Structures are given as structure tokens and as C-alpha cells.
Amino acid sequence: MTRADDRPGNLFLRLFLGGFVLAVLGFFVLTSPWTWSLVHPSRDVATLEGPDLENGELIFVASDCATCHATPGQENPLMLGGGRELDTEFGLFRMPNISPHDEDGIGGWTLAEFDRAVREGVGPGGIDGQNFYPSFPYTSYQRMTAEDVRDMYAFIQSLEPVAGRADDHDLKFPFNLRRGVGVWRLVFLDGERLPEGNPGPLPVVEDTNDPFSPVTIDAPDDVILARGKYLVEGPGHCAECHSPRTMLGTIEEGMRFGGGPTPDGHGHFPNISPDETGIGFWSANAIANYLKTGVSPIGKRAGGDMEEVVANTSQLSDADRLAMARYLKTVAPVDHPAPGLPEPNRTSQLVMLEQSGESARELPTSPAEEVGTANTAFVVHTKAFSLDSGSDDEDGKLLSGTEVAVVGEDGDLLRVRLEGWQLVGAEAVLYAKQGQRILQAVLGEPAIGALEAGETVTDPDTGQDWVSVSLEGWVDKTGMLVDGDALWSFTAEMFNSACAACHSPPEADHFLANQWIGTLGSMKRFTSLEPDAYRLLLVYLQNNAKDSGAKERADL
């Protein structure tokens, strides 16, 4: 006789119910915030004793907290009442109140709870905590040290409480199931720290003679890069915005810092890797200056979210900004042009439209005998410069576009006189004009010692001292042109034909002389101009720039 419980239908029901219970338990375990904690090494939480509020403010600023959490509609960035909305493909995120309000903010949180939220993405609440969506960049904040988290916690707790709660997120299914984020954390949150840690503030040399650098850091390169890496990869969370995402919201493999669409899909965060399609032509000092002023090497000012980021990075020290810039120059380059821009030309072929063919013409030069009898000549092809006609030593280089006075000749050699300006502290470089980076020559130590100095002028805008100088030496007669009008007419045609391949060329006086350096540099990757042709083009534009005082560019 068969018992009722042993009938096939009842057995199937028991198996089904057992499987269902196991599935529910499995889901509960996998999505539990504590599961991640169990499979990752425990983190140390700093004690509350002796927090450094000054460092806490620095980390708060570097972490860009106010950009998301400051209450909209008021100007105080330290009123952290939340409410800002972030529209994404997953739905609408609303930034919470993180002011020290006991009920509406995080005033009632312990340091351990704050640390877990920042570095593990789990807030207090519920049975086992509340998973945070990775729109909060804890995937980067996990790199922060316990001491920095402690100091930031103490700084936030010192601010004014703000009453009021932001509305809940409005997300699409299944993303509105917050508990499911536990699985995401389990798969994608690695819990790793930076092995170099945080070296802390960098010592600097106060009296620097380098006018091109915002500061001279008195520390080994590895320490500087470690500090920069910590700020960029940790609190700064630069890659969180400047990288494309997969459908699961993670950064695409091999595309870190390569730029990507904005969360709403209507804009684009730029590529900040050191590739040609990114900021490869920016110097570390240019990056540091951008983080301080919001002005790029081509004179473009930061806007949108980046304007708010610069409002924070401008509060960092010069040393920290330069360390971040130095580190960004070392990350893997990512070939990823912004939408609408062509791939850079990485070949030796001239890739332009038919009307730009003139730019490939041979650069004009004069016969050697004509150069020897001229009063002045222009360097077309960059050439070696020597102080002694009988010496094989190279004491410097004269760059394309430089005008020299001819004062003598000796066979195939020409004695020339060069006049220009020298920036105090940067004696190896000669410029055509005071205050403008129109390069004429690069000099070695013997040539620097042979310079004849004239008047000293202090630039009223920068406070930098400039000295008028002159120098005589020898060059060969090849690669020069005696007709300046012919040279600049040729260069103007080259400018029009090269640039017209993609857009209407701007007037030369549209930019300042120094702005043309970065502007033309950003376009260089779209051409195949040889170095001397590029130098001539740059000098032409600088000599006819808005602040050059030269004649307007001819209409050709």
C-alpha cells in the first residue's frame, strides 16, 4: 500500500517547493551586502581620534562630493542637501542628502558605516544593509585609505546640517530592484587598494626658476606618480566619467580614460588618455593648468560638469594638480576619437581633399649664392648652428621661420646674427617676441654663454622677466630663403589648403600667439605636414595673431 505523501504528484510538489526555497535563499545570499564582505579581506577602519580636518577638506574637494550632493538652486557648495538628478539609460538617479543632519542626512552614521558606504558601496538600513548603485563611484573610492575616509567623515560632520530628503530614484525594471546590485558588487567590485597607497602632500621647492611649471616638486618620480595615481584613481574617480561603459555599467576593457557618452546619451566625455585622439599633445603642465583654471591649451574653457570639477580641483595644491597630470601622461593611450571626428592619420601619406594638394609642395628655398649676398634670410629647414666656422660642434639649432641678418660668409658657410628675447630662467630657448612663445632657436651651453644681453622687461600680465639678446654664429647656406614675402605667401596658401580639407580656416588673428600653439597642435594629427612645414605654419599664424601687431593675413 502506497502512502499519500509518496505519490508522484506530491513528490514533485515537495521537490518544487524545496527548489524554490533554495533559490530564494540563494538569491538572498548572493544579493546580501555581507556576502561581498565575507569573500573579501576585511578593511581597517581608522579611529575617530585626531582627525585631520584640513586633509578631510582636501579629500572632500578631490572627491568632487559637492558637484553631486550640493543642494541645487543655492550657491554654497557645502550645503549638502542633495536633490540633483542624473538622467541615465537605467533611469533617473537622485542624489541623496549627505549633510550631517541626524534624520535626513548622515549625521547619525558612525564612522564604520560611512567607511563601508564609501569604500564598499553599502549603507545602513534593512536587515543586512542597503546596496548602493554604482552611480555613486565607490568602485574608485574603494582605493582610498582608511585615514582619508576618516578625515573626510570628520570634515562632513563639521558642516551645517541641511533638512529635507531627496526623492527616491526612478529606475526602470529590473534596475529598480536595489538588492540585485549585490550581485553586481560581488562580480565587479574587486576591493583592491592601490599598492603604493597615498604618499600624502608632496614637498615643493618654493623658489622655482622654471617659469613653465606651476611648481617644482621635491620628491622622486615614483612618489610623485604614486600621489597622482591615488588622486586620479581614488578620490578623483576620473575614469568613472571619462570611460565608455558596457551594458552592465562597467568600464569597457582596454578603454579606461578613453572617453565615452554622458549618462543621458546626449553628450560625450572626452578622451583624457595620452593618445593622439585624447590629450596626448597636452603637456603635464598644460593639464595641471587646466585643472586650475579650466582653460585648455587651445584657449577653450571648461563647461558643463567639468566646470564644476575644475571648481574643486582648483582648490587643490599646485603639487597635487601636477602629480595628477604627470600620472595621466603615463596611463595606457586609447585610440578613441570623439564622435564626429576622423581617425588620426598615422601614416606617411597625405590624407586630404584634392584642393589641399598644394600643402604637399616642396618648401621654397633660395640658391646658396643668392643667400650669401643677401642682407637678411629666413630659415626654411631647421639647421645646426655653430659659434666657430671651423668647428664640427653643434652649439644649437635655428628653427624654421626664423629671420636672421647675414653678416658674412666663408665658402659654404654663412655668418648670421640672431636677435630675440630670452625668458629669465629658460636661457636655452630664444623667442622672436617678448611674452610670446614664437620659437627661434634652441641653444647649448656655449651659445648661451656667448649671448649679448640688452634691456630687461617685466611682463605686466605674468610678472615674468624677459631679456633682449643677440647672438652671432655660423650655419650652412642651404635650406634658406631670402624673400620673406614669398615665404609667408607660400605658408598662407599652405594654411588655407591644409585646413580647408575639413573646415573653413579661421583668421590668423582669431587667437593669441600663444593660443595658436595648442590650437594648431590639436589639429596636427589630421594632417601629414612635415616638421619644418608645420613649424613654418605655426610661426606664420603666431606672427599674424591677435596680439602680434603684425599685418593681417592676406586674402588669397
N, C-alpha and C positions, 0 to 999 in steps of 0.2 A: 504494500500500500504506500503511495507517494504522499508526503506531506505537502500542504498548500504552499509553504514557503519554497519548496523545491521545484515548483512548476516553472517551465521555461520563461513564461511571461514575468513572473516575479523575480527570477534570477536576472533577467535583462534589466528590470527596473532598478534592482539593487546596484548592478554594475554601472548603470547610467548615473544614478544618484551619487555613487562613490566617485565616479569620474568627474562629475560636476563639482562636488565638494573639493576634490583635489585641484581642479582648475581654478576655482575661486581662491583657494589657499595659495596656489602658485602665483596667481595674479597679485594677490595681496603681498606676498613675499617679494616678488620681483619689483613691484612698484613702491615698496616701502622705502622711505629715505634711509632707514637704518641698514638696509641690505648693502647699499653702497659703502657705508661706513664699515661694515663687517669685512668687506673684501679689499679694503684699502688701509694702509698704515694709518694709525691714529695721528692726529695733528696735535702739536703742542699749542696750548693757549697761554698767552702771556698773562702775568698777574696784573692786577689793576694798580699796583703800587708804582708811583713815579712815572706816570705817562708824560711823554714829551708833546705838549700841545702845539709847539711850533712845527715839529715834524708831522704831527697829525694834520695840521692845516695843509702842509705841503703835499701829503699823500691824498688828502681830500681833493685838493686842486688838481693834482696829477691824474686822479681817478675820474675827473670830469663829472663828479656827482651832481653839481648844481645844474648842469645842462639838462639833465632829465628830470630831476626831482624838485627844482625850484618852482614855486607856485607861479603859474602863468599870470600875466597881467599886472605884475609889480616888478620893480627894478632891483630889489635886494636879492642877490643870488644865494643868500644864506637863509632865506625863508623857505624851508624845505617841505612845504605842504603838499607837494605832488600835484597831480591832475593833468600833466602834459600827456597828450595822446600820440601813439605811434601806430600808424596805419600800415599793416603788412599783408602779405598774401595769406597769412594764417588767421587774420582778423585784426581787431583793434585792441592794442595794449594801452593801459592807462597807468601812468607812473604813480606809485604809492607815496604816502606821506612818510618821510624818514626823519622828520624833526623829532626832538626829544619830548614830544607830547606823550603823556603817560597812556592815554587811551587811543588816540587817533594815529600816533606815530610810533616810534621805537623807544620812547622814554622808559618803558617798563622792561625792555630787553636786558638780559645780562650780557656781559662780555662774551661768554661762551656761546650764547645764542646769536649774537652779532657776528662772531667769528665764523660760526657754522653757516650762517646766511651768506656771508661774503665769499668764503673760500670753498663751500660745498654746495651752495645753492639750495639750502633748506632753512625755512623759517619756522618759528614756533607756531604751534596750533595743531589741532586734530589729535589723534591718538599717538601718532609717531612722527609728527612734524608735517610741514607743508612744502612740497616741492615747488621751487621757483622755476618759471620759464626762463630759458637761456637768452631771452631778450635782455635780461639782467646779466651782464658779462662775467659771470663767475668762472667761466672757462678760462678767462685771463686772470681774474682776481685770485684764483687758486695759487698763483705763483708768488703772491705776496707773503712777506714774513709775518709771524705772529705779533712781533713788536710793532710793525707798521699798522696792522689791523687794530691793535690795542690803542695806539696813539690816535688813529682816525676815529675810533669809537669815542674816546675821551673828548676829542675836538667837537664832534657832532653833539655830544651830550652837553657841551658848554653853550650851544646856540639857543636861540629863542624858540620855545615850543610854538607850533602852529596847529590850531584846531581845525578839524574837518578831515574827512576821509575822501579819497578819490573813488569814483565808481569802479565796479569790478570790470575786468577785461571782458570784451565782447568777441569771442573767438568762434571760429567755425568748428563743426564736428569733424573729426574726433579730438581736435586740439583743445577743445574746452574741457576735456577730461584731465584735470590737472594731475591726478595721480599717475597717469600714464607717463608723465615726464620722468618718473622714477626709472623707467626702463631706459629712456634716453640718457639719463645721467649714468646709469650702470654701464652703458655701451660707450659713451663718448666723453665722459669726464674722467681724465686719467689720474687726477690727484697728484701729479708730479710737481715738485718745486724746481726752481732753477738751481742747478748745482753751484753756480757762482754766488747765489744769494744776493743780498743787497749790500754793496760796499759802503753805502752811506754817502753823505755830501762829499764832493771832491775838493781837495785843496787847490787853490789857484795862485798864480803869480799876479799880484795886484798891478805892478808897473810893467805892462807889456809893451814891447816896441813893435808888435805885429799889428798894423792898422787893419789888416784884412780879417782878423779873428776877433770875435767878441770877448774872448778871454783866453788866457794860456793856462791850461790845467797842469798842475804839478803832480802828476801821477803816471804810472806806467800805462801803456796802451791797453793791456789786458784788464786793468782796473777800470779805466775809462769805458771800455766796451761793456764790461760787466754791469756798470751802473746804467749805461744807456739801454742795455738789453732788459734790465729789470724794469726800468720805467716804461719802455715800449711794450714789452710782452706782458708785464704785470698790470700795475695801476693804469697806465696809459691806454691799454687794450686797443692799440692802433689797428691791429689786424681784424678786429671784430667788424669794423665798418669797411675797411679797405681790402676786402677779400670777397670773391664770389662764394655763394652758398649752394649746397646740394638741396634736394627736395626735402631732406630731413633736417635742414637748418645748420648743418656742419660746414666748415670751410672746405672747399674743394681741394683735393690732394694736389700738391705742387703749385697751388695758386695763391699762397699766402702773400699778402700785401700787393696782389696783382690787380686790385680794383674790382668793382662789381656794382650791380644795380642797387639803388637805395631800397629800403624795405617796402616802400609803396610801389616800386617798379617804374616810377616816372622820372627818375634821375639816375645819376651814376657817380659812385665814389671813385676818385682817380686812383690809378696805379701808382703806388709810392715805393715800388721796388727800384733798384738801381739799373733797370733795363732802359734801353732807348725809348721804349713806349711808356716808361714811367718817369722817374726823376733822375735818370742816370746822368743827365748833363748838369744837374744841380750840384754844387759843391757842398761839403758838410756845413760850411759857414753860411751858405745860402739857405740851407734847410733850417739851421738854428735861427737865422734872422726871420724866416717865415714864421716859425713858432713864436717869435717875439712880437713881430709887427703885423703879421698877416699879409705881407706883400711878397709876391713871388719874384724870381729873377727877371721875369718879363714885365714886372710892374702891375700884375693883376692882383687885386685884393681879395682875400678870403671872404666867402659869403656863405649863407645858409648855416648848416650845422657847424661847419669848420670855423666860421666866425666866432661861434660860442666856444669852440675848443680852444682857439687862439686866446680868447679872453682868459682862459685858465692857464695855458702853457706860458703866456706872457708873465705870469706871476712866479714861474719857476726861476731858478738862478741861471745865469748865462752858462755856467759849467754844466748844469743838468741838460739844458737845451742842446748844447754842443755834444754832450755824451749821447743823447738820443739820436742826433743827426749822424754822428760817427757810426753808431750801430746800424742805422738804416742803410748806410752805404755798404754794409757787409752782408746783408741778407741776400738770399738767392734771387737773382734777377728773374722776372716773369715777363715773357713776351705776350702782352695782352693789351692791344690798342683799345682806347675808349671807343664806344660806338660812333660810327660816322667818320673815324679817322682811318687812313690806309695803313697797311703794314709798312714798317720802315724798310727802306731799300738797303739790304745788307750785301749787295753785290757790287762789282766794279762797273756795272753797266749804268748808263744814264737812263733813268726811268722817268721820262717826262712826256708831255704832249709835243706834237710836231712844232708848234710855234715856239717851243723853248729850246730848239736845237742850237740857237746862237750861243747859249751858255756853255756849249761844249767846245767853242772855238779856242784855238791856241792863244795864250795871253800875249799881248803885243810887247815887243822889246825893240830897242834901237841897236844898230850895229856898234861894235866896240869902239871903232874910230870916232863915231859921232858922239858917243858918251864921253870920250876923253877930251873933246873940245868944248863941251857944254859948261855952262855956269852952275846949273842945278840938274839933278836927275832923281828919278823915283825908282825905288827898289820894287821890282815885279816878282822876282823869285827870291825867297828868303836866302840869305847868304852869310857866310862866315866873315868875321871882322877881326883884323889883327892890328896891334899897335905898331908893329915893325914890318916894313915891306919885305925884309929878308927872312922873316920868321915863318915857320910852319905851324906855330901855335895859334890856336883859335881863342881869341880873347872875348868873343861874344858873337851875337848874331843880329843882323839887321833884318827886320821883318817886312813882309810885303806891304806896300803902301807908304813906306817911309820916304820922306823927301830929304835929300842931303845936298849940301853945297860941294861942288867939285873944286878942290884947291890945288890939285897937282896930279901927275901921272908918272908911272915908271913902268914902261913896257905894257904888259897886260894888266897891270895893277892901277888902281885909281885911289888917290888920296882924297878922302871926303871929310867934311865937317858936319857933325850932327848936333842939332840944338833941340832941347826939350825940357821936360820937367821931371823931377825926381821926388817921390814921396818919402819924407824922412822916416827911416825905419825899414824901407824897402828899396835899398840902394841898387839892387841888381836889375831893376826894371826902369826903363825910360819911357815917358809918355809924351805925346805931342802937345797936350794942353794941360794946364793946371786944373785939377779937380775932375778931369775926365780920363777914363781908362782907355785911351786910344794908344795902344802899344806901338812903340817904335823899335825898341831894341832890348835884348837881354844880355847883360854884361857879366863877365867873370871878374875875379878879384883884381887882376892887373888893370883892367879897363876902369873899374870903379875907382881905383887909386889915381888914375890919370884924368879924371873928370875935373873940369874947371867950373867952380860954383859961382853963381851970381846971387840975385836977390832971393830972400825967403819971404813967402807969403802964407798967411794963415787963412785957411778956408773958413769963412764965417758960418757956413752951414754945418760943417763936421768938426771944426776945431783942429783939423789936421794941417801940418806944416808941409809946404811944398817949396822946393828949391829949383830955380832955373839953372840948367847946366849945359855944358857943351863939351864935345869930345872930337878929336881927330884921329883917324886911323886909315887902314888900307883894306880895300875889297877888290875882287876881280871885276872886270868891266862887263861881264855877261849878265843877262837877266835883268837889265835896267832899261828905263825909257826916259827920254829927255822931254817929251811933250806931255805935260801934266793934263792939259785939256783932253788930249786923245785918250789918256789912261782912264780918266773919270767918265768920259763919254762911253767908252767901252764897258766900264763897270756898271754904268746906269742901264745900258742895254741888257747886260747880263742879269741885273736885278729884275728888270721887267720881264724878261723871257723866262727866267727860272721860277719866279713866284707866280706868274700868270698861269702856270700849268695847273694850279689848284684853286687860286682865288685872285681877286683883284689886288694888285700890290698896294700897300699903304704908302702914303707920302713919307719921305725920309724924316721930315720934321714932326711926324706923328708921335715919336718917342724922344726921350732924352738920350744923350750919347751913351750913358752907362746902361740904360734900359735896353738898348739895341743888342748888348752882349748876350743877355738871356733870351731876348725875343728871337734873334737870328739862330741862337743855339738850339732853341726848341724846334725850329724848322729844318735844321741841318739834316736830320735823319730822313727827310723826304727828298733829298737831292743826292747827287753823286759829285758835287763840286770837289775838285782837288784842294788840298790845304791852302795853297797860295791864292787860288781863286776865291776861296771862302774868306781869307784874310783881307783881300782887296775889297770884297763886297762889304765886309764889316766896317773897314776904315771909311769907305765911301759913305755909308749910312751914318756913321758917327760924325763925320765931318759936316754932314748936312742935317744933323739932328736939331731938335727944337732949341737946345741950349748951346749950339756950337757957334752961332753968329756967322755961319758961312752962307753962301748963296743958296737959294732954293734949288732943289733937284730939277734938272732940265726936263721939259716935257718932250718926250721922244716918241 
